[in-house]
Amino acid sequence: MGKQKNTPTNAKGDRLVYSDFGDRQYTAATERAVPDLPPQQQDLRIQASRKGRKGKTVTIVSGFQSSPATLATLLKTLKSQCGAGGTVKDNTLEIQGDHGDTLLQALSKLGYRAKKSGG
């Protein structure tokens, strides 16, 4: 049998390798707060893009200042109205296909201030 090394452990018994902000129990204090603004105070941009998608068009809605749960429910609503798939990436919604006009009308009905950008 080999020698066992004496390594420092925290209260849970986990091996602690490196820590910038002290113990891991304070991670909630170091996370960035996301403001959940009402729809009337958010300025959204709608644009169609093909970059990095092998020629397939995707409509991108950006400018959200909402929690991820709010974005997920909004995405579900917009996908059903467009009849297409989509995803949430970095506080932006991506809907498959060119649905700029449909999304503009749907977001306006929900109370969001939205504009189409790009050509």
C-alpha positions as CSV (number, residue, x, y, z in Angstrom):
1,M,0.0,0.0,0.0
2,G,1.1,3.5,-0.8
3,K,1.3,6.6,1.3
4,Q,-1.8,8.7,1.7
5,K,-1.4,12.5,1.3
6,N,-2.9,14.9,3.7
7,T,-5.0,17.2,1.5
8,P,-7.2,20.0,2.9
9,T,-10.9,19.4,2.9
10,N,-13.9,21.6,3.5
11,A,-16.8,20.9,5.9
12,K,-18.5,18.6,3.4
13,G,-15.4,16.4,3.0
14,D,-14.8,17.5,-0.6
15,R,-11.3,18.1,-1.7
16,L,-10.8,21.8,-2.3
17,V,-8.3,22.6,-5.0
18,Y,-8.7,26.3,-5.6
19,S,-11.2,29.0,-4.6
20,D,-11.3,32.7,-5.4
21,F,-14.2,33.8,-3.2
22,G,-13.9,31.6,-0.2
23,D,-16.2,28.7,0.5
24,R,-18.6,27.4,-2.2
25,Q,-21.7,28.2,0.0
26,Y,-21.6,31.8,-1.2
27,T,-22.1,31.2,-4.9
28,A,-25.5,32.8,-4.9
29,A,-23.9,36.1,-3.9
30,T,-21.4,36.1,-6.8
31,E,-24.0,35.3,-9.5
32,R,-25.2,38.2,-11.7
33,A,-28.8,39.3,-11.1
34,V,-31.0,39.3,-14.1
35,P,-33.6,42.1,-14.1
36,D,-37.0,40.9,-15.0
37,L,-38.5,44.0,-16.7
38,P,-42.1,44.2,-17.8
39,P,-42.7,43.8,-21.6
40,Q,-43.5,47.6,-22.1
41,Q,-40.0,48.5,-20.9
42,Q,-38.1,46.1,-23.2
43,D,-36.8,47.2,-26.7
44,L,-36.5,44.1,-28.9
45,R,-34.8,43.7,-32.3
46,I,-35.9,41.1,-34.8
47,Q,-33.6,40.1,-37.6
48,A,-33.1,37.2,-40.0
49,S,-29.6,35.6,-40.2
50,R,-27.9,32.8,-42.1
51,K,-24.4,33.1,-40.7
52,G,-22.9,29.9,-39.4
53,R,-26.1,27.9,-40.2
54,K,-25.2,26.3,-43.6
55,G,-27.5,28.6,-45.5
56,K,-30.6,28.1,-43.4
57,T,-32.5,31.2,-42.3
58,V,-33.1,31.8,-38.6
59,T,-35.0,34.7,-37.1
60,I,-33.3,36.1,-34.1
61,V,-35.1,38.2,-31.4
62,S,-32.6,40.0,-29.1
63,G,-32.7,42.6,-26.4
64,F,-34.5,40.7,-23.7
65,Q,-34.0,41.6,-20.0
66,S,-35.9,38.7,-18.5
67,S,-35.3,35.5,-16.5
68,P,-34.6,32.3,-18.4
69,A,-38.0,30.9,-17.2
70,T,-39.8,33.8,-18.8
71,L,-37.9,33.4,-22.0
72,A,-38.7,29.7,-22.2
73,T,-42.5,30.3,-21.9
74,L,-42.3,33.1,-24.4
75,L,-40.4,30.9,-26.8
76,K,-43.0,28.2,-26.5
77,T,-45.7,30.7,-27.4
78,L,-43.8,32.1,-30.4
79,K,-42.9,28.7,-31.8
80,S,-46.5,27.6,-31.8
81,Q,-47.6,30.8,-33.5
82,C,-44.9,30.4,-36.2
83,G,-45.2,26.7,-36.6
84,A,-41.5,26.2,-36.3
85,G,-38.8,25.1,-33.9
86,G,-36.5,27.3,-32.0
87,T,-34.2,27.8,-29.0
88,V,-33.0,30.2,-26.3
89,K,-29.3,31.2,-26.6
90,D,-27.7,33.9,-24.5
91,N,-30.9,35.9,-23.8
92,T,-31.9,35.8,-27.4
93,L,-34.6,33.7,-29.1
94,E,-33.9,31.9,-32.3
95,I,-36.8,30.7,-34.4
96,Q,-36.2,28.5,-37.4
97,G,-37.2,30.1,-40.7
98,D,-37.9,33.7,-41.8
99,H,-40.8,34.8,-39.5
100,G,-40.0,38.5,-39.0
101,D,-43.5,39.8,-39.7
102,T,-45.2,37.1,-37.7
103,L,-43.0,37.6,-34.7
104,L,-43.4,41.4,-34.8
105,Q,-47.2,41.1,-34.7
106,A,-47.1,38.5,-32.0
107,L,-44.7,40.4,-29.7
108,S,-46.7,43.6,-30.2
109,K,-49.9,41.8,-29.1
110,L,-48.0,40.6,-25.9
111,G,-47.0,44.2,-25.1
112,Y,-43.3,44.2,-26.2
113,R,-41.8,47.1,-28.1
114,A,-40.2,45.4,-31.1
115,K,-38.6,46.6,-34.4
116,K,-37.3,44.7,-37.4
117,S,-33.6,45.4,-38.1
118,G,-31.5,44.6,-41.0
119,G,-32.6,44.2,-44.6
